[in-house]
Amino acid sequence: MITLIAAIAKNNALGKDNDLIWHLPADLKRFKQVTSGHHILMGRNTFESIGKPLPNRTSIIITRSNDYFKDGCLIANSLEEAIELTEGNDAFIIGGAQIYKYALEKDLVDRLDITIVHEEFEADAFFPEIDMKVWKEIAREDFKADEKNKHDYSFVSYTRK
């Protein structure tokens, strides 16, 4: 199972200047819980914004560079190659925008695990529109802002129709 996991704003904003726009501890906690023990696939810029391999996960970095190396990570030159490196194990595509777009266009994803932040933000990276002719919402949890999470948000899961 290949799952695309992302946190997006109401206007599909993902990030700005290769960084997250908001701080939502509940989303970070859920991300850790959901992806732990699995392969995580990401573009080089996403990896470099994180800065290191995440604990208890196999990090696969997608880059066009043939001489890119990061200790503790696997390197792939395409998303398809990254998926092959998972050897059939469950994996999560964690970004960035170009990788998300490509994965959706090429139908490489079985499931979407989306955190929707119920606000609009200025951004330079955006998530593609979720085509509701292709995807069906199967689960949703809605949350109000609180002292730790400054924005209303929802955890929404989709599967292919």
C-alpha positions, 0 to 999 in steps of 0.5 A: 500500500502506497499512501500519500500523506500531507498537511494542506491548507484550505487553499491547498498551500503546503509550504513556503521557502521550503518550510511548513507554514503553520505549527500544528503539534497534533499533525506532527504527532499523528505523522510520527504515529502513522509513518513509524516503522514504514518507508517514507519517500520524499524529494531531496528538498523535503529531506533537506528541510527535515535535515536528517533521517527520521527515527524508526523509518526507512528514508528514501530520497528521490533526486535526479543527482547521481552522486547525492548521498546521505548517511542512513538513507536510500537514494532513488532517481525516480518515484518508481525506483523509490517504490521498488526500494520499499520491496512491497512494504507499506510506504508513505510519500511525504512530499514535496509538491512536485512528488505529490503531483507526479504520484497523483498524475501517474496513479502510483498511490492507493490512499491519501492521508490528508490533514486539512488546516482550515485556513488559507495561507500565502505559499509557494508550494501547493498540493494538487486538487484532489479529484473526487471522481477518483477518490472517496473519503473514508474517514474524517476527524475534525478538531477545533483550535486549542492552546497547542494547535492554533488552527482548526484542522481535520484528519481525512483519509481517502481511498481510490473509488 
